[in-house]
Amino acid sequence: MFTVKLIKNDGSTMFDITPLVDKLSWDSDLSLKSVIEFSVIWGDAKYIPYNPVDVGDLVLIYNQEIEVNRGIVVTQNKSG
């Protein structure tokens, strides 16, 4: 099971966003440029948490306790 953590751009806060992530994928070309794509469940309803992800934040992906990938958020789209 993968765990997804988010570190805010200013380094002040770390979030475990695993419960908010709907889809997660990344390329495994082992190149210098890698793409991580994920969807976050968000909404303005009372019991749905806000989306903490902003451009410039650091995303860390763990398998068990081992970090397998990391990246900086460079684009963000809202749809649905």
N, C-alpha and C positions, 0 to 999 in steps of 0.2 A: 504494500500500500504506500502510495506516495503522499508526502506532506509538502504543502506549499506555504512558505513564509515570505512575508513582505517587510522590508526595512524602508522606512520613510527616507526621502531624499536628504533630509538634514541629520539623519542618524539617530533621531531622538526616540523613535518608537519602533518596536517589532510586533507584527501581527501574525498569527497563524490563520491564514485565509483558506485553509483546506475545506472547511464546511461551506464556503461561498463559491468554490470553484466547481463549475459544471463540466467543462470539457478542458482537457489539457493535452497538448502535443508539442513535440519539438523534433527538429531534424537531427539525424545522427551521422552527419557527413564527416565529423571530426575535423571541421575546418575552423579557421579563425572567426568566421562570421556564422553564427548559429541563430535560428529563429525559434522562439518559444511562443506558442499561442495558447491562450486560455480564455474562458468565458467566466464571468463573475455574475452570480445571481444578485440582482439589485432591485430595488423598488422604493416607493415612498410610503408603503403601508406601515402601520405601527410596529408590527413584530418582525419586519424584514430589516436586517442591519444595513447601514449605509455602505457604499462602496469606498473602501479606504485607498484604492489604487489610483495613483496619479502618475503622470509622465515624469520620469526622472527617478522613480522609486526602484529599489533593487528587489528582485524576485529570486528566491532560493528554493530549489526543489530537492527534497530528500527522499531516499528509499531506505526505510528504517531509520538509522541514525547517520547514514552516509550521504553527504551532499553529492548529487549527480549532475546538477546543472545550475547555472545562475545567469541572470541577465538583467539589464536595465530596461524599464518600460520606455519605449520610444514613440509609440502611437497608442491611441485609445479611441475606441468607437463605441457609441451607445446606440442600441437598436432594440426594437421590440417594445 
